[in-house]
Structure formats: C-alpha cells, structure tokens
C-alpha cells in the first residue's frame, strides 16, 4: 500500500476512534457527567491520537529513510566498473535502473520474460508502456531493476504491517485507559502544544539549514580563493579553467557586483519612497474612506505581478523610452541600464512602502492630531510636524523592508540591467547584481567542486547577511514603534 493510501486509512481509523471514544466517555458516568474529568470530545481526541499519531510518525520516518536504504542496496549489486566511476555516472546508472523498474511494473509476466530475453525487445515494450529508455537495457540492468522492485514491494508490505500493528495497539492501549479520572484534556492539549511548537520551529530550522548549507560551501570556496581578494577585488572574471591554462581560475572580485546591487536598489528606493510615502499620506489623511478602499488595493496589486512581467515591461517599454528621451536631449542611455532596472524595480516595491506606511500613519492616535488642531495648526502642518515624526520609526522600517526586497531581485535585473559587472557611476550604463551572477554560475549541469561554481554560495552567503541585517533592523524598528502606541 502506498504512503498516501496508508495515511488516508489512518485518518479514517482516527475518525472512527474519535467517535468510539466520544460515545465511550458519554457512558462512563451517565448519571453524573460532572464526575468525568474531561469532556467526551477530549476522550475521543485522546483515542484518535493514540490510534493514528504513532503510526503516522513511524511512516514519515520510514519514508525519509527508505529511499537511501533501497538505493544503497541496489547500488551494491551494480557492476564494479560502474561503482568505480564518478558520482554522476553512478547517478545516471541508477536513473536507468529506476526507469527500467518502472517499465517492468507495467509489463505482464510473459512480457517480462520477453524483455529479459532480448534488450531491444525490452526497449520496445517499455516504450509501448510510456517508459522511454535511451539504450536497450542489458541483463544486469534488468536484474537490478527487478531487485529494486522486490525491495520496494517488501518495504511496502512491512510498512503496512507496522502501521496496522501500531494503530491497533495504540487503539487498544488508549481504550483501556478511558475512565472518569483520565485527564484526557491535559494529554490532548499537550500534543497540540507540541504540534504548535513544531510548526513554529519550522521557520527557525529552515533558516538554520539555509545558513549551514550555504556556509559550508562558502568555506570550501575560500579554500581556493582568498577571502580578502574576494571582498576587495574589483574585477569579476570567473572563467572556467582549461587544460594548460595556469590562470584559468579567474578573478572573483565582489565589489562590482555589490556596487551594482546597491546602485540599482538606491535608484529603486529613490523612485519608490517618495511615491509610496506621498500615496500613504494621501490615503491615510486626505482620501475619503471609499477612495481609500479603492486606491489601496489597486496599489497593492503591483506586489502581486510576477517579476518576469516587470522585466518584460522594462525591456519592451521603459528601456526603449529612456533611450529615446536620452537621444532627444543629447544623452546616451542604454536600453539595459541602471536607470531602466531601478525605475521598474521602484515601481514594483511601491506597495511595500505605501501600504505599510499607510497602516503605520493610520495607527497614530487621533489625540495627537486633535492636540495639534487645538493649538491652531493646519492639517498640513499637523502632518509635517506631528504625524510624520511620530510615524517615522515605522516608515523607516517599511523602507528597509522594501530595500531588502529590491536587493534580492533577479529577473528584472537580468532583463533590464544586463550581465556586465561594471564599477561605474553612470546610471545610463549596464551593471549587474549578485543574484544575477549566482544564477549564471549555477546554470547548466555542473558539479560543486570548482571555484567557478562554489563562488555562487559565497555570493549567496554575502547577500543573505546583507538582507538578513536589513530585515532584522527593520523588524526591530517596527516593533519598537508599535510598542510605543499599544
């Protein structure tokens, strides 16, 4: 039985156990319901948890370990010349074995015998069943595929038997525990609290996993390239080594990429902050509630547009328009430039500034405004001298969040700014960013054993530290602001 079918059966068993536990609790003390410690629903939940939860946990662990165990068993029987090859060759051989195993499952016994007798016949039969194999499988591959199917079959049988045993044992154990004095509510709530703790730890564990995976590969990169050269280098030329090329390692200067990332982000903020902040002031202080209810969702729709669409907009509309305007006034503005990418990226992050700033300004207590009006200040003076200074920490937090979003953008930069790593102050020229080079270094079928591929992890770690610092600082400012008016 497959994992999804087992989980479905366990959920059905849990529902049945809940009903049984519920009605069993009803009969524990029918004359005096108050004599029962917990309500019937908690007794039903207690019985359902014992029926399904242990089996589900075992199944999840089993499913996580099973693929590696099966692969190790099948790999041990592969020919010696395959095992002596690289990891890529072994992986390719295992891919063929898995494809043949899938084909064998779809054949009848007579067709299986025919496939074993003739590799070409086996390939024809597999293709007739929708399984495409590049070369006719030999006897060794078919034998390995049969072994793979047998191990999978035994694993499914064992998994089903273990799940059934745990479900039955858990049901019997919990059913015998049902009594008026059973603290079923406490037990069920403890499980719920553990589940909530596990859910809340997912983000933390994900962050830790990302940091460690990137950090280990970055350390491996810095074994090949000096960290000082990486952080202070002004030339980005990570050419791949060729035979007899003593300098084939290339140069990995971070400064052109860091400058391009910050330059485009600054231009984007120059576009987004004034527009977003003025829109937020209008919506929170001047606009009619009906107008605000229409304008704010319209602005927030900009955040839902895919970034690749913004890239198309930059290439087709903004870039040619800037090039035309520049030619009319005697300036040379390349269609792919800092201006093009910055303007389009600024349009994309306007909702981050406007929506958050609007919520922050709207949260300012009206007592501050009324006090200002009472002293004779006009509405514009109140906004400039009372509302904005009070909302400044939250607005700064919104701007920093928008900045971190701009720093991590990729698709707009690829299409609108180019891929040339330049150290230039001219906003009409092409530059590139860290994210673009991460993509370019990891494009293709590569192994992570050369500086040219490992540098992507060093770039990612640098970008991670930069954006994480901005996010942490922004959240700190926003929380400090919110505590002030709670």
MOGI-V360550 format. One record per residue. N is the residue number from 1. PSI is psi in degrees with one decimal (* if undefined). Layout:
((N | PSI) (N | PSI))
This chain:
((1 | 137.8) (2 | 166.0) (3 | -43.0) (4 | -39.8) (5 | -40.2) (6 | -43.8) (7 | -39.7) (8 | -43.1) (9 | -38.9) (10 | -37.2) (11 | -40.0) (12 | -42.8) (13 | -38.1) (14 | -39.1) (15 | -42.6) (16 | -42.7) (17 | -36.7) (18 | -45.0) (19 | -44.0) (20 | -45.2) (21 | -37.7) (22 | -50.0) (23 | -29.7) (24 | -39.8) (25 | -33.1) (26 | -31.2) (27 | -1.4) (28 | -40.9) (29 | 75.6) (30 | -29.1) (31 | -29.0) (32 | 83.7) (33 | -25.0) (34 | -14.8) (35 | -16.5) (36 | 130.6) (37 | -45.2) (38 | 156.4) (39 | 159.7) (40 | -33.4) (41 | -34.8) (42 | -34.4) (43 | -42.0) (44 | -40.8) (45 | -37.2) (46 | -45.6) (47 | -38.9) (48 | -39.8) (49 | -44.4) (50 | -27.5) (51 | -41.0) (52 | -37.4) (53 | -49.0) (54 | -41.7) (55 | -40.2) (56 | -42.7) (57 | -43.2) (58 | -40.5) (59 | -40.5) (60 | -44.0) (61 | -43.1) (62 | -45.9) (63 | -28.8) (64 | -33.8) (65 | -29.8) (66 | -48.0) (67 | -41.6) (68 | -39.8) (69 | -45.7) (70 | -42.5) (71 | -40.7) (72 | -39.6) (73 | -41.9) (74 | -40.5) (75 | -33.5) (76 | -20.5) (77 | 5.7) (78 | 158.7) (79 | 153.2) (80 | -37.6) (81 | -27.0) (82 | -43.5) (83 | -26.5) (84 | -7.9) (85 | -173.1) (86 | 171.5) (87 | -34.0) (88 | -39.7) (89 | -40.7) (90 | -42.4) (91 | -38.1) (92 | -42.6) (93 | -41.4) (94 | -32.5) (95 | -40.2) (96 | -41.4) (97 | -42.4) (98 | -38.6) (99 | -42.9) (100 | -38.2) (101 | -40.0) (102 | -40.8) (103 | -40.0) (104 | -34.7) (105 | -23.2) (106 | -3.6) (107 | 153.5) (108 | 164.5) (109 | -39.3) (110 | -39.4) (111 | -33.2) (112 | -42.8) (113 | -40.4) (114 | -37.0) (115 | -37.9) (116 | -30.7) (117 | -30.8) (118 | 118.7) (119 | -39.3) (120 | -38.6) (121 | -37.5) (122 | -43.7) (123 | -40.6) (124 | -42.1) (125 | -40.9) (126 | -43.0) (127 | -33.3) (128 | -22.9) (129 | 7.5) (130 | 12.6) (131 | 113.5) (132 | 125.9) (133 | 132.0) (134 | -43.0) (135 | 152.1) (136 | 131.1) (137 | 137.1) (138 | -178.2) (139 | -36.0) (140 | -42.8) (141 | -42.5) (142 | -39.2) (143 | -41.9) (144 | -37.5) (145 | -40.7) (146 | -40.5) (147 | -40.1) (148 | -44.6) (149 | -39.5) (150 | -44.0) (151 | -40.6) (152 | -41.2) (153 | -46.5) (154 | -38.6) (155 | -40.8) (156 | -40.9) (157 | -45.6) (158 | -39.2) (159 | -43.1) (160 | -43.2) (161 | -43.5) (162 | -44.0) (163 | -42.6) (164 | -43.3) (165 | -45.8) (166 | -38.9) (167 | -44.6) (168 | -44.6) (169 | -43.3) (170 | -39.6) (171 | -46.9) (172 | -43.5) (173 | -46.8) (174 | -36.7) (175 | -37.8) (176 | -19.9) (177 | -16.2) (178 | 124.3) (179 | 164.3) (180 | -28.6) (181 | -2.4) (182 | 127.4) (183 | 66.8) (184 | -37.4) (185 | -44.4) (186 | -42.8) (187 | -45.0) (188 | -42.0) (189 | -31.7) (190 | -41.8) (191 | -40.8) (192 | -41.4) (193 | -41.5) (194 | -38.8) (195 | -39.9) (196 | -39.1) (197 | -41.2) (198 | -39.9) (199 | -40.6) (200 | -24.5) (201 | -8.1) (202 | -45.8) (203 | -41.0) (204 | -46.3) (205 | -35.0) (206 | -43.9) (207 | -44.9) (208 | -42.5) (209 | -41.2) (210 | -46.0) (211 | -46.3) (212 | -43.3) (213 | -40.0) (214 | -37.6) (215 | -44.3) (216 | -42.8) (217 | -31.5) (218 | -41.3) (219 | -39.1) (220 | -37.2) (221 | -41.9) (222 | -6.9) (223 | -24.1) (224 | -32.6) (225 | 136.3) (226 | 135.7) (227 | -30.5) (228 | -44.1) (229 | -36.0) (230 | -45.5) (231 | -27.3) (232 | -3.5) (233 | 144.1) (234 | 3.2) (235 | 127.4) (236 | 105.6) (237 | 70.7) (238 | 58.1) (239 | 148.1) (240 | 142.5) (241 | 145.3) (242 | 165.4) (243 | 130.0) (244 | 7.2) (245 | 104.1) (246 | -31.3) (247 | 24.8) (248 | -10.2) (249 | -30.0) (250 | -175.7) (251 | 136.3) (252 | 60.1) (253 | 125.1) (254 | -27.1) (255 | -43.0) (256 | -38.1) (257 | -41.9) (258 | -41.6) (259 | -44.2) (260 | -40.8) (261 | -48.8) (262 | -37.7) (263 | -49.7) (264 | -37.9) (265 | -38.7) (266 | -45.0) (267 | -41.5) (268 | -41.1) (269 | -36.2) (270 | -33.5) (271 | -44.7) (272 | -38.6) (273 | -51.6) (274 | -46.3) (275 | -47.2) (276 | -41.0) (277 | -42.5) (278 | -38.4) (279 | -39.4) (280 | -40.8) (281 | -42.2) (282 | -47.1) (283 | -36.5) (284 | -28.0) (285 | -29.3) (286 | -35.9) (287 | 146.9) (288 | 146.9) (289 | -35.8) (290 | -38.9) (291 | -42.9) (292 | -40.3) (293 | -20.2) (294 | -42.7) (295 | -43.2) (296 | -47.8) (297 | -32.6) (298 | -40.4) (299 | -39.7) (300 | -18.8) (301 | -25.4) (302 | -32.3) (303 | -17.9) (304 | -4.9) (305 | 130.8) (306 | 143.5) (307 | -27.8) (308 | -30.9) (309 | -40.2) (310 | -37.9) (311 | -42.7) (312 | -42.4) (313 | -39.6) (314 | -43.5) (315 | -41.6) (316 | -34.5) (317 | -59.9) (318 | -47.1) (319 | -54.8) (320 | -35.4) (321 | -45.8) (322 | -38.0) (323 | -40.7) (324 | -45.3) (325 | -41.6) (326 | -41.1) (327 | -30.7) (328 | -30.8) (329 | 8.7) (330 | 20.6) (331 | 149.9) (332 | 105.5) (333 | 113.1) (334 | 145.0) (335 | -35.3) (336 | 106.3) (337 | 176.0) (338 | -40.5) (339 | -46.8) (340 | -51.8) (341 | -40.9) (342 | -42.3) (343 | -46.9) (344 | -40.2) (345 | -35.2) (346 | -40.7) (347 | -38.1) (348 | -36.9) (349 | 5.3) (350 | -44.2) (351 | -31.6) (352 | -35.6) (353 | -48.1) (354 | -46.8) (355 | -47.2) (356 | -42.1) (357 | -37.2) (358 | -45.2) (359 | -38.3) (360 | -44.6) (361 | -39.0) (362 | -23.6) (363 | -5.6) (364 | 129.9) (365 | 137.3) (366 | -20.0) (367 | -33.7) (368 | -41.9) (369 | -45.1) (370 | -35.9) (371 | -38.8) (372 | -42.1) (373 | -37.9) (374 | -27.7) (375 | 0.6) (376 | 8.4) (377 | 147.5) (378 | 174.1) (379 | -42.3) (380 | -39.4) (381 | -37.3) (382 | -41.1) (383 | -45.2) (384 | -37.9) (385 | -12.2) (386 | -57.0) (387 | -51.9) (388 | -43.8) (389 | -37.0) (390 | -33.0) (391 | -0.5) (392 | -45.2) (393 | -42.0) (394 | -37.6) (395 | -40.8) (396 | -40.5) (397 | -40.5) (398 | -39.7) (399 | -40.5) (400 | -37.9) (401 | -40.7) (402 | -37.5) (403 | -42.6) (404 | -33.4) (405 | -39.3) (406 | -38.4) (407 | -34.7) (408 | 4.0) (409 | 144.2) (410 | -55.2) (411 | -39.8) (412 | -40.5) (413 | -41.1) (414 | -43.9) (415 | -29.9) (416 | -19.3) (417 | -15.0) (418 | -172.2) (419 | 10.5) (420 | 127.7) (421 | 100.1) (422 | 144.3) (423 | 93.6) (424 | 147.6) (425 | -8.5) (426 | 114.1) (427 | -7.5) (428 | 0.0) (429 | 166.0) (430 | 142.1) (431 | -179.0) (432 | 173.2) (433 | 173.3) (434 | -43.2) (435 | -36.7) (436 | -42.1) (437 | -28.8) (438 | -44.3) (439 | -44.8) (440 | -34.3) (441 | -22.4) (442 | 14.5) (443 | 129.3) (444 | 178.6) (445 | 94.6) (446 | 157.7) (447 | 142.5) (448 | 66.7) (449 | 10.8) (450 | 155.7) (451 | -30.1) (452 | -29.1) (453 | -36.1) (454 | -23.9) (455 | -26.0) (456 | -36.0) (457 | -36.9) (458 | -41.1) (459 | -42.2) (460 | -39.3) (461 | -39.9) (462 | -45.7) (463 | -37.3) (464 | -45.0) (465 | -41.4) (466 | -50.8) (467 | -36.0) (468 | -42.1) (469 | -42.5) (470 | -42.8) (471 | -43.6) (472 | -44.1) (473 | -39.8) (474 | -44.4) (475 | -36.3) (476 | -44.3) (477 | -43.7) (478 | -43.2) (479 | -39.6) (480 | -39.8) (481 | -45.7) (482 | -38.4) (483 | -25.2) (484 | -29.1) (485 | 14.3) (486 | *))
